[in-house]
């Protein structure tokens, strides 16, 4: 029985634990969910809730004429209902890349190496603007959560927590990735907003360079130790030879 319960944990067959919370770290029912949301006590991944504001989504949902975030673009609303935004795709991508780079850099500089960062482009309250940051080390994620919950962003307090999500392939909407999701922004699986290829190469390439640098540094230290050991061994051999020959 124990093996069966373990095999179905976090799946749709599990009638006790919420499969949506287990897979995506969020549930549309929130605290009203009939199943348990088992919050992790340690994880590599943190969730920063509702921090990214997509100007186009804001216009769709709130008749907004402008976004006041430091990272947001002013919207030129020209239609009668105030929903038409004269923001080009290029401007939107630049706006998003700027947001992503600043948050990613902040996470790495303050808390530790980031393996992966993802931003939801969903419209549902439980996913809208969510940012997931997966650190290389669990202790860095814990440090980030403790610090971020004492900080503010865009005039609002930040809410961060450890997330059970470690495999984003399971959390993402496959139909969305193929351009076939019929549920749109209100899908209950993650619609991840991509960054530009140039920014991806810059951010994640920087990490690879650090790894190569550390690897070369370790190799140099190893060679140095080998040379040092080799030098001591040669000196011991010379000393033994001198003793045998009666020389000092």
C-alpha positions as CSV (number, residue, x, y, z in Angstrom):
1,X,0.0,0.0,0.0
2,X,2.8,2.4,0.9
3,X,4.5,1.7,-2.4
4,X,1.3,2.4,-4.3
5,X,0.7,5.7,-2.5
6,X,4.3,6.8,-3.2
7,X,3.8,5.9,-6.9
8,X,0.8,8.1,-7.3
9,X,2.0,11.0,-5.1
10,X,1.4,14.3,-6.9
11,X,-0.4,12.7,-9.8
12,X,-4.1,13.1,-10.8
13,X,-4.8,9.7,-9.1
14,X,-3.7,11.2,-5.8
15,X,-6.9,12.2,-4.0
16,X,-5.0,13.8,-1.0
17,X,-2.3,15.9,-2.5
18,X,-2.9,18.6,-5.2
19,X,-1.3,17.5,-8.5
20,X,-1.4,21.1,-9.9
21,X,0.5,22.5,-6.9
22,X,3.0,19.7,-7.1
23,X,3.7,20.2,-10.8
24,X,3.5,24.0,-11.1
25,X,3.8,25.4,-7.6
26,X,0.4,27.1,-7.9
27,X,-3.2,26.1,-7.9
28,X,-6.2,28.2,-9.2
29,X,-8.2,27.2,-6.1
30,X,-5.6,28.5,-3.7
31,X,-6.3,27.9,0.0
32,X,-9.8,26.7,-1.0
33,X,-8.4,23.6,-2.7
34,X,-9.8,20.4,-1.4
35,X,-6.4,18.7,-1.7
36,X,-3.2,19.4,0.2
37,X,-0.5,21.9,-1.0
38,X,2.6,20.4,0.5
39,X,5.0,23.3,0.7
40,X,8.7,22.2,0.5
41,X,11.0,22.9,3.4
42,X,14.0,22.8,1.0
43,X,14.2,23.2,-2.8
44,X,16.5,24.6,-5.5
45,X,13.5,26.6,-6.9
46,X,11.8,29.7,-5.6
47,X,8.6,31.3,-6.8
48,X,8.3,35.1,-6.8
49,X,4.6,35.8,-7.2
50,X,3.0,38.2,-9.7
51,X,6.1,40.3,-10.2
52,X,6.2,40.6,-14.0
53,X,3.6,42.9,-15.5
54,X,3.1,42.4,-19.3
55,X,1.8,45.7,-20.6
56,X,-0.3,43.9,-23.3
57,X,-1.9,41.7,-20.7
58,X,-2.5,44.6,-18.4
59,X,-4.4,46.4,-21.2
60,X,-6.4,43.3,-21.9
61,X,-7.5,42.8,-18.3
62,X,-7.7,46.3,-16.8
63,X,-8.2,49.0,-19.5
64,X,-4.8,50.3,-18.5
65,X,-3.5,53.3,-20.4
66,X,0.0,52.9,-19.0
67,X,2.1,50.7,-16.7
68,X,3.9,52.5,-14.0
69,X,6.6,49.8,-13.4
70,X,10.2,50.9,-13.9
71,X,10.4,48.1,-16.5
72,X,7.2,48.8,-18.3
73,X,6.5,50.6,-21.6
74,X,3.9,53.4,-21.8
75,X,0.9,52.2,-23.8
76,X,-0.6,54.3,-26.5
77,X,-4.3,53.4,-26.4
78,X,-6.1,54.5,-29.5
79,X,-9.3,52.5,-29.6
80,X,-12.6,53.5,-28.0
81,X,-12.5,50.7,-25.5
82,X,-9.0,51.6,-24.5
83,X,-7.7,48.1,-25.2
84,X,-5.7,48.7,-28.3
85,X,-2.0,49.1,-27.5
86,X,0.3,50.6,-30.1
87,X,3.3,48.7,-28.8
88,X,5.3,46.7,-31.4
89,X,6.5,43.2,-30.9
90,X,10.1,44.5,-31.0
91,X,9.3,47.0,-28.2
92,X,7.6,44.3,-26.2
93,X,10.5,42.0,-26.5
94,X,13.0,44.7,-25.5
95,X,10.8,45.5,-22.5
96,X,10.7,41.9,-21.4
97,X,14.4,41.3,-22.0
98,X,15.2,44.3,-19.8
99,X,13.1,43.0,-17.0
100,X,14.4,39.4,-17.3
101,X,18.1,40.5,-17.4
102,X,17.8,42.7,-14.3
103,X,16.0,40.1,-12.2
104,X,18.4,37.3,-13.4
105,X,21.5,39.4,-12.6
106,X,20.1,40.5,-9.2
107,X,19.5,36.8,-8.3
108,X,23.0,35.7,-9.3
109,X,24.8,38.7,-7.7
110,X,23.0,38.6,-4.4
111,X,22.1,35.0,-3.8
112,X,24.0,32.5,-6.0
113,X,24.3,30.8,-9.3
114,X,21.0,30.5,-11.3
115,X,20.5,27.3,-13.3
116,X,17.2,28.4,-14.8
117,X,14.8,31.2,-14.7
118,X,11.3,31.2,-16.2
119,X,8.5,33.8,-16.3
120,X,4.8,32.9,-16.8
121,X,2.8,34.7,-19.4
122,X,-0.5,33.4,-18.2
123,X,-3.5,35.5,-17.2
124,X,-5.0,33.4,-14.3
125,X,-4.6,35.0,-10.9
126,X,-2.5,32.1,-9.6
127,X,0.1,32.3,-12.4
128,X,0.0,35.8,-13.8
129,X,3.5,37.4,-13.6
130,X,5.0,34.5,-11.7
131,X,8.8,34.2,-11.8
132,X,10.4,30.9,-11.0
133,X,14.2,30.9,-10.3
134,X,16.0,27.6,-10.0
135,X,19.4,28.0,-8.2
136,X,22.2,25.5,-8.4
137,X,22.3,25.1,-4.6
138,X,19.3,24.7,-2.2
139,X,21.0,27.0,0.4
140,X,21.0,29.8,-2.1
141,X,17.3,29.4,-2.7
142,X,16.6,29.5,1.0
143,X,18.7,32.7,1.4
144,X,16.9,34.3,-1.5
145,X,13.4,33.6,0.0
146,X,14.4,35.0,3.4
147,X,15.8,38.2,1.9
148,X,13.2,38.8,-0.9
149,X,10.3,38.7,1.6
150,X,11.8,41.9,3.1
151,X,12.0,43.8,-0.1
152,X,9.6,45.7,-2.4
153,X,9.2,45.9,-6.2
154,X,7.2,48.4,-8.2
155,X,5.6,49.8,-5.0
156,X,4.5,46.3,-3.8
157,X,5.9,44.0,-1.2
158,X,7.6,40.9,-2.8
159,X,6.2,37.5,-1.9
160,X,8.6,34.7,-2.4
161,X,8.5,31.1,-1.4
162,X,10.2,27.8,-2.0
163,X,8.6,25.9,-4.9
164,X,8.2,22.2,-5.5
165,X,8.9,22.7,-9.2
166,X,12.1,21.3,-10.4
167,X,11.2,19.9,-13.9
168,X,9.7,22.7,-15.9
169,X,8.9,20.3,-18.8
170,X,6.2,18.8,-16.6
171,X,4.9,22.2,-15.6
172,X,4.6,23.7,-19.1
173,X,1.7,23.5,-21.5
174,X,2.8,21.4,-24.4
175,X,0.0,22.7,-26.6
176,X,1.1,26.3,-26.0
177,X,4.7,25.4,-27.1
178,X,3.2,24.0,-30.4
179,X,0.9,27.1,-30.8
180,X,-2.2,25.0,-30.2
181,X,-3.4,25.8,-26.7
182,X,-7.2,26.6,-26.9
183,X,-7.4,27.8,-23.3
184,X,-5.2,30.9,-24.0
185,X,-3.8,32.9,-21.1
186,X,-6.2,31.2,-18.6
187,X,-4.6,27.8,-19.1
188,X,-3.7,26.1,-15.8
189,X,-0.3,25.0,-17.0
190,X,2.6,27.4,-17.5
191,X,2.9,29.5,-20.7
192,X,6.5,30.5,-20.4
193,X,7.5,33.8,-22.0
194,X,10.8,33.4,-24.0
195,X,13.6,35.8,-23.9
196,X,15.5,36.8,-27.1
197,X,18.3,34.4,-28.3
198,X,20.9,37.2,-27.9
199,X,20.0,37.6,-24.2
200,X,19.9,33.8,-23.6
201,X,23.4,33.5,-25.0
202,X,24.6,36.4,-22.9
203,X,23.2,35.3,-19.6
204,X,23.7,31.5,-19.8
205,X,26.9,31.9,-21.8
206,X,28.3,34.0,-19.0
207,X,27.6,31.0,-16.7
208,X,29.4,28.6,-19.0
209,X,32.4,30.9,-19.1
210,X,32.5,31.0,-15.3
211,X,32.4,27.2,-15.2
212,X,35.3,27.0,-17.7
213,X,37.3,29.5,-15.7
214,X,36.8,27.6,-12.5
215,X,37.7,24.4,-14.3
216,X,40.9,25.9,-15.6
217,X,41.7,27.3,-12.2
218,X,41.2,23.8,-10.7
219,X,43.4,22.3,-13.4
220,X,46.2,24.9,-12.7
221,X,46.0,24.2,-9.0
222,X,46.2,20.5,-9.7
223,X,49.2,20.9,-12.0
224,X,50.9,23.1,-9.4
225,X,50.4,20.5,-6.7
226,X,51.7,17.8,-9.0
227,X,54.8,19.9,-9.8
228,X,55.3,20.6,-6.1
229,X,55.0,16.9,-5.2
230,X,57.3,16.0,-8.1
231,X,59.9,18.5,-7.0
232,X,59.8,17.2,-3.4
233,X,60.2,13.6,-4.7
234,X,63.2,14.6,-6.9
235,X,64.8,16.4,-3.9
236,X,64.3,13.3,-1.8
237,X,65.9,11.1,-4.5
238,X,68.9,13.5,-4.8
239,X,69.3,13.5,-1.0
240,X,69.3,9.7,-0.9
241,X,71.9,9.6,-3.7
242,X,74.2,12.1,-1.9
243,X,73.9,10.0,1.3
244,X,74.9,6.8,-0.6
245,X,77.9,8.6,-2.2
246,X,79.0,10.2,1.0
247,X,78.3,13.7,-0.3
248,X,76.2,16.4,1.5
